[in-house]
Amino acid sequence: MEANLRFLNRAISAKVWEVLVLFVVIAIAATVYRVYFSRAVALTQVCDRLAELQNDEVADMFNQLTGEAEQWLKEVNRLCEVRRPMKEAR
C-alpha cells in the first residue's frame, strides 16, 4: 500500500511540474509576442504620422532639410518603406 502511495505521489508531482513548466513556457511566449507586436505597432504609428507630416502643409520644411537631418529622414523613410508591405499584406 505504501509503495502505491509513493508511486501516486510521484505521478502527481510529475504532472504538477509538467503543468508549471507549461505555464512558464506560455508566459514567456506571450511576453515575447506582446513585446514584438507592441514595437511593430509603435513603428507603424510613427511611420504613419511621419507620412502625414511630410504630406501636410509643412512638407516644404522636410524638402529643405540638408546634411545629417536629411540623412536621418531618408533612413527613417527607408525603414518605413520596408515596413509598409507587411502592413498591407494583412
N, C-alpha and C positions, 0 to 999 in steps of 0.2 A: 504494500500500500504506500509506504514511504517513497519507494522508487518511482511509483506512478506520479506522486505529487511533485517530486523533483523534476521529472520529465515535463509535467504540465507547467510548472513554473518557468522552466527554461523555454518552452514553446511559447508561452505567453510573453515572456520577456523579449524573445526574439521578434515577435510580432510588434510589440510596442516600439522596439528600436527601429524596425522597418518603417513604421508609421512616422516616427520622429525624423528619420533621415529623409523620408519623402516630403514632409513638411518643410524641412530645411532647403531641399532642392527646389521646391515650389516657390519658397520665399526668395531665394536667390534669383531664380528665373524671372519672377515678377518684378524684382528690383531692377535687374538689368534691362528688361523690356521697358519699364517706365522711364528710366534714365535715358535710354537711347531715343525713345519716341518723344520725350519732352524736349530734348535737344533738337530733334528733327523739326518739331512743330515751331520751336523758337526761331530756328534758321529760316523756315518758310515765312514766318511772320516778318522777320527782318527784311527778307528779300522782297516780299510784297510791299512793305512800307517804303523801302528804298526805290522800288519801281514807281510807286505813286509820286514820290518826291521828284524823281527825275523826269516825270511826265507832267508835273504840275507847273504852276506859274514860276517856280524858282529853278526851272530846268536850265535856264541860261547860266545860272551860277555854277551848276555842275559842268557845263560845257567849257567854262573858263578856267577850270582847275588846271594847275601845272605842277610839275615836279613830283614830290613824294605823295601829295594828296591825289594827284591824277593816277599814279601807280596803284595806290590803295583802292581807289574807286574801281579801276579796271580789274583788280584782283577780286574784289567783292562781287562785281558783276559776273566774272567768270565762274566763281563758286555758285552763284545763284543760277546761272545758266545750266550748270551741271546738275543742280538740284531740281530744276523745273520738270524735266521729262519724267522723273519718278513720281512727281505730284500728279501730272496729267494722266499717267498710266492707270491710276486707281479708278 
